[in-house]
Amino acid sequence: MLRSDRHVGFLLRANLKQNLKYSLVWIIILEMMVASGAFKMQTIMESTGKGVQDLLNMLRMPGMAGLFGAMPKGVTLNSATVFAGVMMVFMVILDALYVMPLMVKNTRGQEESGLLEMVRARTVGRTAAVAAALCELVIVNVILFVLYVGTIVSLNLKGADFNGTFLFTLALIAANLMFGVFTLLIAQLASTARGANMIAYTVLGAAYLVRTVTDIENTDWTWLSPIGWAQKTNAYSDNNYWPVLLMFGVTLLLAAAAWQLAKSRDLGTGILPERAGRARAAGYLRSIPALLFRTTWGVVLGWLIGAVVAGGIFGGVLNSVGDILKTNPLYRQMMSVTQVNAANKTMVLSFLALYILLFVAFGVVAGAQVVFRLKEDEDKGYLGVIHATKQTRQTISLSYYLIGLAVSLVVFVVGILMVYYTGNASLKDPLAAEYLTRMLVAGLPAVFALVSLATLLVGWVPRLSAVFWAYMGIGLLVQMFGSLLNLPKDSGKFSPFGWLNQAPLHAVQTPWLSAMIIITVVFLILGVIGYRQRDVA
């Protein structure tokens, strides 16, 4: 064992140095999210007025439970319990999005780049890379644990004690370790880094969707989702440590499996079998667009399946959202049947406005992945042969850009159609086609504008791709959680997410649509010009 892990410290130091900027940015973002969430929750919950009860009523709605997690039942809701209920699911996902690509990069990514092969030519053990990745995972989570605990304790939330704070933070760290080690295992199974990332993200998305359904329908079934395990700790109320022990136990088993696979498999290969390709490529693959689509169809299919499943789930719960007022005896006494139905419809449209944000993000991520493949394929040498042919840089870049825009369009439209039609199938009073038009007209320009920003960065400064993901992520989070965190009304206007005007609840503003279309065209043209002028890898 010691021989197979030889020189782990050497690889660990190299990884920490290489990933320093990436980890530092993520740690700052995660710490800011915890701090701002705790501070804003404290400010809202300890204020006097109607706002507190409105917040609690909103958080008890099925749709809100599906998005953020169900509030604990049978306990006093104060600053601490509401903070834990709202932030647990949110922070588990953010933490996982930080460590999952890190684990793939430190193992499978280094194998594909050839770095690990050169290192292994020395006296470095077969499992040293996996062991170094595990050590880095533990180090960053220890740092996050200290920061999270220190932040929450310093803010002194009402109803919080050290036991609850310790458990809340420990649950986040345990979930983060579990998803990180799971990704490390997938990196040993998959044949490519891209495939490992796709499988890991798919599992994370499936876990979130399972948790969404169970939190809406029956919280007893939330145990079916690994994300739900962290929720079941019920920090600041029951303080249940058993789910944490479960997550640590699963983490140890996954780590042992990853270490054993790394010890036995050949470098550069995966355990999952690769499908054998054709002896001769088809004639249509001579064109750049056809070749690119052929190599990305798996990613496109995965996003389409995700959009269909998510759209079906979100649309299926609209009926329970719409019936909230009808089942409230106070509203039934105060309002006529017509008024109650109108209020129900407004509530359904408000939740659709929230769902549009998610599907815009789905479409943008799917399309931007294709766009950023231009730089990735360039770095790996895949485009070297193509650059040596008569194909121009304009043709190559436009192929990536336009297919990225097309993928984002299809993913967004499919998701919205699924939400609309499954929602109408469950609603007693189906929504008019006008609202479907509003959703599509509002969302598509936002999707195109954000994907076109990716084309601009790839064309001119591809090293700043992280800026794109940070900009998109912060814009989405501010727009989704801005009201919950008591941010200014126009705080989300810095990104296209803030200009959706809560469609379909309200009509889309024509100047905004014109601005997004102009931005899309200008950024696309600039992206092509930039790729023609800059040096390629």
Residue pairs with C-beta under 8 A, 6 or more apart in sequence:
3 125
4 125
4 126
4 127
4 128
4 263
5 125
5 127
5 128
5 131
6 123
6 124
6 125
6 128
7 122
7 123
7 124
7 125
7 128
8 125
8 128
8 131
8 132
8 135
10 124
10 128
11 119
11 124
11 128
11 129
11 131
11 132
12 132
12 135
12 136
15 106
15 132
15 133
15 136
16 136
16 139
19 102
19 105
19 106
19 136
22 102
22 466
23 98
23 102
23 140
25 466
25 470
26 98
27 140
27 143
27 144
27 147
29 94
29 470
30 91
30 94
30 95
30 98
30 144
31 144
31 147
31 148
31 151
33 87
33 90
33 91
33 94
33 477
34 87
34 91
34 147
34 148
34 151
34 152
35 151
35 155
36 485
37 83
37 86
37 87
37 90
37 481
37 485
38 83
38 87
38 151
38 152
38 155
38 157
39 155
40 484
40 485
40 486
40 487
41 79
41 82
41 83
41 86
41 87
41 157
41 485
42 79
42 83
42 155
42 157
42 158
43 486
44 51
44 52
44 55
44 486
45 52
45 55
45 78
45 79
45 82
45 158
46 79
46 158
55 82
55 484
56 71
56 77
56 82
58 64
59 65
59 68
59 71
59 82
59 85
59 86
60 71
61 321
61 324
62 216
62 317
62 320
62 321
62 324
63 216
63 317
63 318
63 320
63 321
63 351
63 354
65 71
65 215
65 216
66 212
66 213
66 215
66 216
66 314
66 317
67 212
67 354
68 85
68 86
68 89
68 90
69 85
69 86
69 88
69 89
69 90
69 211
69 215
69 231
70 85
70 215
70 219
70 222
70 231
71 77
71 81
71 82
71 85
72 81
72 85
72 234
72 237
72 238
73 219
75 81
75 234
75 237
75 238
76 159
78 157
78 158
78 159
78 236
79 157
79 158
79 159
79 160
80 157
80 158
80 159
80 160
80 164
80 235
80 236
81 159
81 236
81 237
83 157
83 160
84 164
84 168
84 234
84 235
84 236
86 484
88 168
88 171
88 172
88 230
88 231
88 233
88 235
89 208
89 211
89 227
89 230
89 231
90 481
91 172
92 172
92 175
92 176
92 179
92 227
92 230
93 204
93 208
93 227
95 144
95 172
95 175
95 176
95 179
96 175
96 176
96 179
96 180
96 204
97 204
98 140
98 176
99 137
99 140
99 141
99 176
99 179
99 180
99 183
100 179
100 180
100 183
100 197
100 200
100 201
100 204
101 197
102 133
102 136
102 137
102 140
102 180
103 133
103 137
103 180
103 181
103 183
103 184
103 187
104 183
104 186
104 187
104 193
104 196
104 197
104 200
105 193
106 129
106 132
106 133
106 136
107 116
107 129
107 130
107 133
107 184
107 187
107 188
107 262
108 187
108 188
108 190
108 192
108 193
108 196
109 193
110 116
110 119
110 129
111 117
111 129
111 193
111 267
111 268
112 192
112 193
112 268
112 380
113 380
116 129
116 267
117 267
117 268
119 129
120 126
120 267
125 131
126 262
126 263
127 259
127 262
127 263
129 262
130 184
130 188
130 258
130 259
130 262
131 259
133 184
134 181
134 184
134 255
137 177
137 180
137 181
137 184
138 177
141 173
141 176
141 177
141 180
144 172
144 173
144 176
145 169
145 170
145 173
148 168
148 169
148 172
149 165
149 166
149 169
152 160
152 165
152 168
152 169
153 160
153 162
153 165
159 236
160 236
161 236
163 239
164 235
164 236
164 237
164 239
165 235
165 236
167 233
167 235
167 239
167 240
167 241
167 244
168 233
168 235
168 236
170 244
171 230
171 233
171 235
171 243
171 244
171 247
172 230
174 230
174 244
174 247
174 248
174 251
175 226
175 227
175 229
175 230
175 247
177 247
177 248
177 251
178 226
178 247
178 248
178 250
178 251
178 254
179 200
179 204
179 226
181 251
181 254
181 255
181 258
182 200
182 203
182 254
183 196
183 200
184 254
184 255
184 258
185 254
185 257
185 258
185 261
186 196
186 199
186 200
186 203
187 193
187 196
187 258
188 258
188 261
188 262
188 265
188 270
188 271
189 196
189 199
189 261
189 270
189 271
189 272
190 196
190 199
190 270
190 272
191 269
191 270
191 272
191 274
192 270
194 299
195 270
195 272
195 298
198 298
198 299
198 302
202 302
202 306
205 306
205 310
207 225
207 226
207 227
208 225
208 227
209 309
209 310
209 313
210 224
210 225
210 228
211 222
211 225
211 227
211 228
211 231
212 313
213 313
213 317
214 220
214 221
214 222
214 224
214 225
214 228
215 222
215 228
215 231
216 317
216 320
222 228
222 231
222 232
223 229
223 232
226 247
226 250
229 243
229 246
229 247
230 243
230 247
232 240
232 242
232 243
233 239
233 240
233 241
233 243
233 244
234 240
261 271
265 271
284 290
285 291
285 294
288 386
288 391
288 395
288 396
288 399
289 399
289 402
289 403
292 370
292 373
292 399
292 400
292 403
293 300
293 403
296 370
296 373
296 403
296 407
299 366
299 369
299 370
300 366
300 370
300 407
300 410
300 411
303 362
303 365
303 366
303 407
303 411
304 410
304 411
304 414
306 362
307 359
307 362
307 411
307 412
307 414
307 415
307 418
308 414
308 415
308 418
310 358
310 359
310 362
310 415
310 418
311 359
311 414
311 415
311 416
311 417
311 418
311 419
311 422
312 418
312 422
314 355
314 358
314 419
314 423
315 418
315 419
315 420
315 421
315 422
315 423
315 424
315 425
315 426
316 422
316 423
316 426
317 426
318 348
318 351
318 352
318 419
318 423
318 426
318 427
319 423
319 426
319 427
319 428
321 347
321 348
321 351
322 344
322 345
322 347
322 348
322 427
322 428
322 429
323 344
324 344
324 347
325 331
325 332
325 335
325 340
325 343
325 344
325 347
326 332
326 340
326 344
331 340
331 343
332 340
335 343
341 429
344 429
345 429
345 431
346 505
348 423
348 427
348 431
349 431
349 435
349 504
349 505
350 502
350 505
352 419
352 423
352 435
352 439
352 504
352 505
353 500
353 502
353 503
353 504
353 505
354 480
355 419
356 416
356 439
356 442
356 443
356 500
356 503
356 504
357 476
357 479
357 480
357 497
357 500
359 411
359 412
359 415
359 416
359 419
359 443
360 412
360 443
360 446
360 447
360 450
360 476
360 496
360 497
360 500
361 472
361 476
362 411
362 412
362 415
363 408
363 409
363 411
363 412
363 415
363 443
363 447
363 451
364 408
364 447
364 450
364 451
364 472
365 472
366 407
366 408
366 411
367 404
367 405
367 406
367 407
367 408
367 409
367 411
367 447
367 451
367 454
368 404
368 408
368 450
368 451
368 454
368 468
368 472
369 404
370 400
370 403
370 404
370 407
371 400
371 401
371 404
371 451
371 454
371 455
371 458
372 454
372 458
372 462
372 465
373 400
374 383
374 396
374 397
374 400
374 458
374 462
374 531
375 458
375 462
375 465
375 537
377 383
378 536
378 537
379 537
381 537
383 396
383 536
386 396
387 393
387 396
387 536
393 531
393 532
393 536
394 528
394 531
394 532
396 531
397 455
397 458
397 459
397 527
397 528
397 531
397 532
398 528
400 458
401 452
401 455
401 524
401 527
401 528
404 451
404 454
404 455
405 448
405 451
405 452
405 524
408 447
408 448
408 451
409 444
409 447
409 448
412 443
412 444
412 447
413 440
413 444
416 436
416 439
416 440
416 443
417 436
420 431
420 435
420 436
420 439
423 431
424 430
424 431
431 504
434 504
435 504
436 504
438 503
438 504
438 507
438 508
439 503
439 504
441 503
441 508
441 513
442 500
442 501
442 503
442 504
442 508
443 500
443 503
445 496
445 512
445 513
445 516
445 517
445 520
446 496
446 497
446 499
446 500
446 516
448 516
448 517
448 520
449 496
449 516
449 519
449 520
449 523
450 472
450 495
450 496
452 519
452 520
452 521
452 522
452 523
452 524
452 527
453 468
453 471
453 523
454 465
454 468
455 523
455 524
455 527
455 528
456 523
456 526
456 527
456 530
457 464
457 465
457 467
457 468
457 527
458 465
458 527
458 530
458 531
459 526
459 527
459 528
459 529
459 530
459 531
459 534
460 526
460 527
460 530
460 534
471 495
472 495
474 495
475 492
475 494
475 495
475 496
475 497
475 498
476 495
476 497
478 487
478 491
478 492
478 494
478 495
478 497
478 498
479 492
479 495
479 497
479 498
479 500
481 487
482 488
482 489
482 491
482 492
490 498
491 498
492 498
493 499
496 516
499 509
499 512
499 516
500 508
501 507
501 508
501 509
501 512
